Amino acid sequence: MKAKILIPAAIIVAAIIMLTIGIATQVADIPMKTFARDLRALSQSGGVWLPYYAGLLSTVTIMVWAAGSAMSFLAATIVRARRIWLLVLGGLLLTMAVDDAFMLHEGYGPSVGIPELAFYAVYATAAAWLLAYSLLRFRDESVLALIAGGAALAASIAIDLSFEGQYFLEDGAKLAGALVMLTIGPVAIGSAIREWGAIMPRERTRR
């Protein structure tokens, strides 16, 4: 897609988000700064002083989720043969980024009647589909990355469900899984480039 389409689209999305937040502040009678300012600044304004490194591991993991999602969506625009698979992967990683950022499975979900296990079930179903689809359609390093990343995330979930207070191990395993998932987009692009590189000499020879 061209920049003359993407740039206005990006501005429109930003405007929609800001408008939605503005309406929410009026309807719920919540100060604008609650939505706009970062958590550390809000905590300081409320008299609670958090150190600058508070939530470091969690914040880095959220950034990695978002980067992995972006790389998957980029790969989907390049590798047409895997477009659906990469779009599903990108959507899953983006959902997990949002989940981590807003504590959906830990806080909001249970508060509205959605159990924590329901979130895990959705993630497991999506991961199972990704694995089955990849094994049927293509087998390269991206499958290994999916399996390794999924195993690390499964370990994180197991720690979360089985042990109390093991935040370092749980979030460490989650970060490892997110980082491995981040590699899938570049691996898919690299595989496609190698395939194109192998095909092009044969095409030139035929001509």
Contacts in CASP RR format, 6 or more apart in sequence:
PFRMAT RR
TARGET T0000
AUTHOR 0000-0000-0000
METHOD contacts of the structure
MODEL  1
MKAKILIPAAIIVAAIIMLTIGIATQVADIPMKTFARDLRALSQSGGVWL
PYYAGLLSTVTIMVWAAGSAMSFLAATIVRARRIWLLVLGGLLLTMAVDD
AFMLHEGYGPSVGIPELAFYAVYATAAAWLLAYSLLRFRDESVLALIAGG
AALAASIAIDLSFEGQYFLEDGAKLAGALVMLTIGPVAIGSAIREWGAIM
PRERTRR
21 32 0 8 1.000
21 35 0 8 1.000
21 36 0 8 1.000
22 32 0 8 1.000
22 35 0 8 1.000
24 30 0 8 1.000
24 35 0 8 1.000
25 31 0 8 1.000
25 32 0 8 1.000
25 34 0 8 1.000
25 35 0 8 1.000
33 42 0 8 1.000
33 45 0 8 1.000
34 42 0 8 1.000
37 45 0 8 1.000
39 50 0 8 1.000
40 50 0 8 1.000
40 52 0 8 1.000
40 54 0 8 1.000
43 49 0 8 1.000
43 50 0 8 1.000
44 50 0 8 1.000
57 168 0 8 1.000
57 171 0 8 1.000
57 172 0 8 1.000
57 175 0 8 1.000
58 100 0 8 1.000
58 171 0 8 1.000
60 175 0 8 1.000
61 100 0 8 1.000
61 171 0 8 1.000
61 172 0 8 1.000
61 174 0 8 1.000
61 175 0 8 1.000
61 178 0 8 1.000
62 97 0 8 1.000
62 100 0 8 1.000
62 101 0 8 1.000
64 175 0 8 1.000
64 178 0 8 1.000
64 179 0 8 1.000
64 182 0 8 1.000
65 93 0 8 1.000
65 94 0 8 1.000
65 96 0 8 1.000
65 97 0 8 1.000
65 100 0 8 1.000
65 178 0 8 1.000
65 181 0 8 1.000
66 93 0 8 1.000
66 94 0 8 1.000
66 97 0 8 1.000
67 182 0 8 1.000
68 90 0 8 1.000
68 93 0 8 1.000
68 178 0 8 1.000
68 181 0 8 1.000
68 182 0 8 1.000
68 184 0 8 1.000
68 185 0 8 1.000
69 90 0 8 1.000
69 91 0 8 1.000
69 93 0 8 1.000
69 94 0 8 1.000
69 97 0 8 1.000
71 182 0 8 1.000
71 184 0 8 1.000
71 185 0 8 1.000
71 186 0 8 1.000
72 86 0 8 1.000
72 87 0 8 1.000
72 89 0 8 1.000
72 90 0 8 1.000
72 91 0 8 1.000
72 93 0 8 1.000
72 184 0 8 1.000
72 185 0 8 1.000
73 86 0 8 1.000
73 87 0 8 1.000
73 90 0 8 1.000
73 91 0 8 1.000
74 185 0 8 1.000
74 189 0 8 1.000
75 82 0 8 1.000
75 86 0 8 1.000
75 184 0 8 1.000
75 185 0 8 1.000
75 186 0 8 1.000
75 188 0 8 1.000
75 189 0 8 1.000
76 82 0 8 1.000
76 83 0 8 1.000
76 86 0 8 1.000
76 87 0 8 1.000
76 90 0 8 1.000
77 83 0 8 1.000
78 189 0 8 1.000
78 192 0 8 1.000
79 86 0 8 1.000
79 188 0 8 1.000
79 189 0 8 1.000
79 191 0 8 1.000
79 192 0 8 1.000
81 137 0 8 1.000
81 138 0 8 1.000
81 192 0 8 1.000
82 137 0 8 1.000
82 138 0 8 1.000
82 188 0 8 1.000
82 192 0 8 1.000
85 130 0 8 1.000
85 133 0 8 1.000
85 134 0 8 1.000
85 137 0 8 1.000
86 185 0 8 1.000
86 188 0 8 1.000
88 126 0 8 1.000
88 129 0 8 1.000
88 130 0 8 1.000
89 130 0 8 1.000
89 181 0 8 1.000
89 184 0 8 1.000
89 185 0 8 1.000
92 123 0 8 1.000
92 126 0 8 1.000
92 127 0 8 1.000
92 130 0 8 1.000
93 178 0 8 1.000
93 181 0 8 1.000
95 123 0 8 1.000
96 123 0 8 1.000
96 178 0 8 1.000
98 104 0 8 1.000
99 105 0 8 1.000
99 119 0 8 1.000
100 174 0 8 1.000
102 108 0 8 1.000
104 119 0 8 1.000
105 116 0 8 1.000
105 119 0 8 1.000
105 120 0 8 1.000
106 116 0 8 1.000
109 115 0 8 1.000
109 116 0 8 1.000
109 119 0 8 1.000
110 116 0 8 1.000
120 157 0 8 1.000
123 153 0 8 1.000
127 146 0 8 1.000
127 150 0 8 1.000
127 153 0 8 1.000
130 146 0 8 1.000
131 143 0 8 1.000
131 146 0 8 1.000
131 147 0 8 1.000
134 142 0 8 1.000
134 143 0 8 1.000
134 146 0 8 1.000
135 143 0 8 1.000
140 187 0 8 1.000
140 191 0 8 1.000
141 187 0 8 1.000
141 191 0 8 1.000
142 184 0 8 1.000
142 185 0 8 1.000
142 187 0 8 1.000
142 188 0 8 1.000
142 191 0 8 1.000
145 180 0 8 1.000
145 181 0 8 1.000
145 183 0 8 1.000
145 184 0 8 1.000
145 187 0 8 1.000
146 181 0 8 1.000
146 184 0 8 1.000
148 177 0 8 1.000
148 180 0 8 1.000
149 176 0 8 1.000
149 177 0 8 1.000
149 180 0 8 1.000
149 181 0 8 1.000
150 177 0 8 1.000
150 180 0 8 1.000
150 181 0 8 1.000
152 173 0 8 1.000
152 174 0 8 1.000
152 176 0 8 1.000
152 177 0 8 1.000
152 180 0 8 1.000
153 173 0 8 1.000
153 174 0 8 1.000
153 177 0 8 1.000
153 178 0 8 1.000
155 173 0 8 1.000
156 170 0 8 1.000
156 171 0 8 1.000
156 172 0 8 1.000
156 173 0 8 1.000
156 174 0 8 1.000
156 177 0 8 1.000
159 166 0 8 1.000
159 169 0 8 1.000
159 170 0 8 1.000
159 173 0 8 1.000
160 170 0 8 1.000
163 169 0 8 1.000
163 170 0 8 1.000
END
